[in-house]
Amino acid sequence: MITVSHVSKTFPATRRNEAVHAVDDVSLHVERGQVMGIVGPSGSGKSTLARCLNLLERPDQGSVVIDNQELTTLEGAQLNRARRRIGMIFQQFNLLDSRTALGNVELPLELAGTGRAERRARATALLERVGLGDKLHHHPAQLSGGQRQRVAIARALAPSPSVLLCDEATSALDSVSTDSVLALIRELTEELGLTTVLITHEMDVVKKVCDAVILLEGGRVVDRGLISEVLSRPDSPLATRLLPPLSPVDDPDLVDLTVGGPGSDAIVADLVREFGVGVAVVGGSVEDLGGVRFGRLRLRLDGDPALVAAARAWVAEERTREDLTTEGVAR
Ligand SMILES: Nc1ncnc2c1ncn2[C@@H]1O[C@H](COP(=O)(O)OP(=O)(O)OP(=O)(O)O)[C@@H](O)[C@H]1O
C-alpha cells in the first residue's frame, strides 16, 4: 500500500522563470489491490507527484510510505532496493529497440544479478501472462503499440514489485488496445495484489479501471474519493467529469436525478406508487463505473399539479439518501 502525507515539491525560480509549486501539500492513501487514478489538467502536477512516489523527484516536504517503509529518508543502495518494489510504465513504452521482447523483460533481472536460467524462465512466464507467448523473439518495431505496452508491463513486473505506477500508459494507444491494456492492469492488480496508481488526463480511463480517484489543480488536491462516493455528490468536480450533468432546462414538470448503487432503481416505481403521478423518462445517460451502473435521468412528471409539486419536493429530499441523489432542474 501507499501512503503519501503532506508532500510538496517546488521547482525554484530561475533567471527566466518564477518558482513553480508543482505539488502542494498532497496526501493520499491507496490500499493493496486498489487502482487509484490521478487526474487533472496539463501542468497540474500529476507527473511530478508520480515522480515523488518513487523518489525520482525528492519532495521538499512530507512523507512517502510504501509497504510500511518511509522512502524519503533512504539514499543510495537502500533507495535503489526500495525502488525495485515500484514498477513503472510510460506513454512511450521506453523499450530498447535493439532487444527482443524477452530481452527487454529480462533487463531489470540482469541488472539485479538474477541468473540466466531464472531470468529467462521468469521473463517467458510474464510474457505469456500478458498474452505475448508467441512474440518472445520479436523486436519492439515488430509489435503494435498495445503489444509494446504489454512488454513494458511484463518488464515492470519482472522484479516482483508491489506497486505499479502507470504514467499516461494508454495515451498513445487506440481505443481497442486501451481497453485491453486497462483490463490487463486491473486483472494483474487483483491477481498479484499490486497497489496501482494511474496518472491520466482521460476520464474514460478512470471510468474503466479505477476504484478511487483524486483531482489535482495547481498542484493541490481539489476533489477525491471512491468512485461511488464521488458520484453521491453529483455536483462535485469529479462527479461532473465522470458523469456530465444534463443541460439545464426551466420546466416545472421536469426533474433530474442522479442514480446509482443498490436500491436506486426503485425511485421511478416509488414516485408512481407514492404520488400517483405519471412518470416518463425523457432524457439521460447511464455509465458502468467500476461495475456499478450510475446515471443521470430526466423525468417528466404528469398529473395533478399539487401531486407533481409534492413529488418534486420528495425527489429533492431524496438528495440526502446514501444510495441515491437527486436534483431538480426547474430553477
Ligand atoms: N523539472 C522542472 N523544472 C521546473 N518546472 C517543472 C519541472 N517539472 C515540471 N515543472 C512544472 O511543474 C508543473 C507541474 O508539471 P507536471 O509535469 O507535474 O504536470 P502534469 O499534470 O503531469 O502535466 P501534463 O499532463 O502536461 O504532463 C508545471 O507547471 C511544470 O511546468
The ligand as an ORCA input file, in Angstrom:
! r2SCAN-3c Opt
* xyz 0 1
  N      11.998     19.993    -13.779
  C      11.149     21.033    -13.715
  N      11.607     22.282    -13.547
  C      10.762     23.332    -13.427
  N       9.412     23.227    -13.513
  C       8.908     21.996    -13.713
  C       9.736     20.844    -13.822
  N       8.930     19.749    -13.998
  C       7.656     20.211    -14.009
  N       7.639     21.547    -13.828
  C       6.443     22.408    -13.725
  O       5.628     21.877    -12.701
  C       4.239     21.965    -13.039
  C       3.619     20.571    -12.983
  O       4.170     19.794    -14.048
  P       3.781     18.259    -14.275
  O       4.582     17.758    -15.424
  O       3.894     17.556    -12.977
  O       2.242     18.402    -14.657
  P       1.261     17.330    -15.331
  O      -0.046     17.472    -14.650
  O       1.905     15.980    -15.311
  O       1.164     17.888    -16.822
  P       0.934     17.089    -18.214
  O      -0.440     16.479    -18.120
  O       1.015     18.180    -19.236
  O       2.038     16.070    -18.311
  C       4.196     22.611    -14.415
  O       3.961     23.986    -14.241
  C       5.591     22.376    -14.974
  O       5.943     23.382    -15.877
*
